[in-house]
Amino acid sequence: MKKKHEKLVLYMRAQIRSTSTGAGVGAAAWGGAAGEGMSLGSLSGARPGTKLVAGGCAPHLAPRNFLHRLVCLLLTILVRRHTVLLLAPLCYVSGMLLYMGNVLSGDSSPPWIAPPPPGSRYRSPEAFARFWPHMQQDEVNSSSFSVANVWQHTDKEVWKPCLEVLNSSKGLQESSGFIMVEANGGLNQQRSSICNAVAVAGFLNATLVIPHFHLNSVWKDRSSFADIYNEEHFIKSLADHVRVVREIPDYIMQKFQYNMTLVQNLKVKAWAPATFYKDSVLPKLLEAGVIRISPFANRLSYGEVPSSMQQLRCFANFESLRFVKSVEAVGEKLVTRMKERSSKYDGKYIAVHLRFEEDMVAFSCCIYDGGKEEQGELDAARERGWKGKFRRPGRVIRPGANRMNGKCPMTPLEVGLMLQGMGFQNDTPIFVASGKIYKADKHMAPLHQMFPFLYSKETLLSEEELKPFKEFSSRLAALDYLVCLRSEVFVTTQGGNFPQFLIGHRRYLHNGHAKTIKPDKRKLAILLDTPDCSWDSFKKELQVMRYHSDVKGHELRKVSASIYTYPAPECLCSHLPQPTFY
């Protein structure tokens, strides 16, 4: 029997090597066995005298292609080792067990496909349907709490603005030249560029020209610096620290034939350290007398800069940048009207930064509950805003992974579930800061159901009051900024420059405490994707989340973190509260 197997293996190896019809090779390889009066059927376990039919591994038919030859070799190995006799029944029994288990569990997906990991699916509407009766019962039992007593850790430590480095400066020296920068992006990315430009100009002892705003393809706002910020206050407040001018002087313009495109535009890498500006930018500035840096967003490091630059950043952001009077007046009107509607809570209200506009939802590449219609609309939005970016070869989009990693914009429904879970009463006044919500009628309805006292700049202002701002996204964002800044509780639902600047500004105003709820979106995604999560369990998790936001209200800046979000300890100094004597 051993010899028979060896003969068969020898024959099959010859078949694999064959690249022609192989009749001669097959006969030669098989000659020894045929001379001994044995047939292929006897070697393969068939009855003596039986021959394999055409299409099998017959000696007189060479395999027609490589795949055919490979299959023959695998079958030969299995026959030789008798493994096929064990594998066939095992595979059959295993398959039947998996199939029956799948049927009994009610899961119609194939058994070899793993179920989606927790937190990867949008199941918030189902969670709302389960939780809603319990929310109503909580209101009956008065188990909610007031917005007026959210924060318990604001007085644990007091941080006050301190800018000693700036106050100890000995005045301005002779200017080393003029710096022009182009601020790109939306309102708060432009704000970042402005403050960074002030810091660079101060570090290089240069004169800063009022920054030019780049027209963004997404925001489409043609506003200039003077349309949004109080230019006169900006220049005067910085007079002791940095020279600021509105325009390049005429004698410099003549040098470049009144064509600023002839001025050298320096390309600065992102997050450049202060040493780069000293070693690479300053020599060219001294040589030419004027330089341009465009674009200028994120062109200054947060970590590798001296404390004097950090404090200049803070001073520019928190003290020098004020909105123009027309924006300030309407912003104050909005705050007053919100406080009037919050009289039950001593004028305290919640402000929610809701990033659920169509462009934000499209950019996230997340899937919600709109099916093919939603997919088509968001594909079209991606193509309009970022032509071809999401269709580049090799680009992999994983909506489930985005949701698990907390990168999906929260829906208005999820915001309501979160605030209800944290314990806020349903009559809590809420200001919604946002652009045009994607499919607002559908998505805002459940939030209105949970919190009827919802307001926005569109509902608080008349058509006439809002008209001067309507075509300018940055000015509308400035109104939202002012109302959020003065709220008792600020809720951020998505990353970005708007919440980062607001959190830092609120710390600057509230003794170092941000008074901000920043949800753990990864945990929230898992909770809302868990069908057997009870309302009581959900509330416990959300109240822990709220507690963490309170405890982390005071945070010191890490080396690479934004000075605009974490102004301590460079721009805020700790003052322990004085003990109270009775």
Stockholm file with secondary structure:
# STOCKHOLM 1.0

chainA/1-582         MKKKHEKLVLYMRAQIRSTSTGAGVGAAAWGGAAGEGMSLGSLSGARPGTKLVAGGCAPHLAPRNFLHRLVCLLLTILVRRHTVLLLAPLCYVSGMLLYMGNVLSGDSSPPWIAPPPPGSRYRSPEAFARFWPHMQQDEVNSSSFSVANVWQHTDKEVWKPCLEVLNSSKGLQESSGFIMVEANGGLNQQRSSICNAVAVAGFLNATLVIPHFHLNSVWKDRSSFADIYNEEHFIKSLADHVRVVREIPDYIMQKFQYNMTLVQNLKVKAWAPATFYKDSVLPKLLEAGVIRISPFANRLSYGEVPSSMQQLRCFANFESLRFVKSVEAVGEKLVTRMKERSSKYDGKYIAVHLRFEEDMVAFSCCIYDGGKEEQGELDAARERGWKGKFRRPGRVIRPGANRMNGKCPMTPLEVGLMLQGMGFQNDTPIFVASGKIYKADKHMAPLHQMFPFLYSKETLLSEEELKPFKEFSSRLAALDYLVCLRSEVFVTTQGGNFPQFLIGHRRYLHNGHAKTIKPDKRKLAILLDTPDCSWDSFKKELQVMRYHSDVKGHELRKVSASIYTYPAPECLCSHLPQPTFY
#=GR chainA/1-582 SS CHHHHHHHHHHHHHHHHCCSCCHHHHHHHHHHHHHTTCCHHHHTTSCTTCCCCTTSCCTTSCCSSHHHHHHHHHHHHHHHHTTHHHHHHHHHHHHHHHHHHHHHHTCCSCTTSCCCCTTSSCCHHHHHHHHHHHHHHHHHHTCCBCGGGCCSSTTSSEEEECCHHHHTCCCCCCCCCEEEEEECSSHHHHHHHHHHHHHHHHHTTCEEECCEECCCTTTCCCCCHHHHBCHHHHHHHTTTTCEEESSCCHHHHHHTTTCGGGSCEECCCTTCCHHHIIIIIHHHHHHHSEEEECSCTTCSCSSSSCHHHHHHHHHIIIIICCBCHHHHHHHHHHHHHHHHTTGGGTTCCEEEECCCBHHHHHHHTCCCSCHHHHHHHHHHHHHHHSTTGGGSTTCCCCHHHHHHTTCSCCCHHHHHHHHHHHTBCTTCCEEEECSSBTTHHHHHHHHHHHCSCEECHHHHSCHHHHGGGTTCHHHHHHHHHHHHHTCSEEEECSCSHHHHHHHHHHHHHTTTCCCEECCCHHHHHHHHTCTTCCHHHHHHHHHHHHHHHHHTTSCCCCTTSCTTTCCTTTTEEEECCCCCCC
#=GC SS_cons         CHHHHHHHHHHHHHHHHCCSCCHHHHHHHHHHHHHTTCCHHHHTTSCTTCCCCTTSCCTTSCCSSHHHHHHHHHHHHHHHHTTHHHHHHHHHHHHHHHHHHHHHHTCCSCTTSCCCCTTSSCCHHHHHHHHHHHHHHHHHHTCCBCGGGCCSSTTSSEEEECCHHHHTCCCCCCCCCEEEEEECSSHHHHHHHHHHHHHHHHHTTCEEECCEECCCTTTCCCCCHHHHBCHHHHHHHTTTTCEEESSCCHHHHHHTTTCGGGSCEECCCTTCCHHHIIIIIHHHHHHHSEEEECSCTTCSCSSSSCHHHHHHHHHIIIIICCBCHHHHHHHHHHHHHHHHTTGGGTTCCEEEECCCBHHHHHHHTCCCSCHHHHHHHHHHHHHHHSTTGGGSTTCCCCHHHHHHTTCSCCCHHHHHHHHHHHTBCTTCCEEEECSSBTTHHHHHHHHHHHCSCEECHHHHSCHHHHGGGTTCHHHHHHHHHHHHHTCSEEEECSCSHHHHHHHHHHHHHTTTCCCEECCCHHHHHHHHTCTTCCHHHHHHHHHHHHHHHHHTTSCCCCTTSCTTTCCTTTTEEEECCCCCCC
//
